[in-house]
């Protein structure tokens, strides 16, 4: 119901609650996403939210999934800029580089959403998220065009992800937080270029 006590009808209440959670997380990170604040922002009672989300954890998972979608879209948009490169090998390498820079850029520009996206955790093993699938596809493309050997492909995703995620954490919550944007971008490019080169140049096991 609204503030006057009248019953308020949402066309899609789960979507409205997730949108409210996103706005709260944008400013305050995962800690800001509570059933009380989300339902208040959406203009409904807590009981209405419980019809769609069992508890706060379920709500946070849903909002985190939407934040992951925003991250994936940012990555796809930047990767698309590399598609103009006519050379398949160069294009595949540039797409992997763009993916890493977009990941870091999203973390710096949307730190609340970035923290939320990785707050809940997916348990042991590789995650099944759109951003991770983009990374896997980019690495597979490198193998397909002959830039990355099949023998060098195993664990390459963890090497790349560790590099960009670690830098993103340093830039948003560590010693690089608050540094000039140009300096952070320059360092991000160095880290991503080093990670990409390291994956491509890594010799096959046994060589």
Buried (B, 14 or more C-beta within 10 A) or exposed (E): EEEEEEEBEEEEBBBBBBBBBBBBBBEBBBEBBBBEBBBBBBBBEEEBBBEBBEEBEBBBBBBBBBBBBBBBBBBBEBBEEBEEBEEEBEBBBBBBBBBBBBBBBBBBEBBBBBBBBBBBEEEEEEBEBBBBEBBEEBBBBBBEBEBBBEEBBEEBBEBBBEBBBEBBBBBBBEEBEEEEEEEBBEBBBEBBEEBBEEBBEBEEEEE
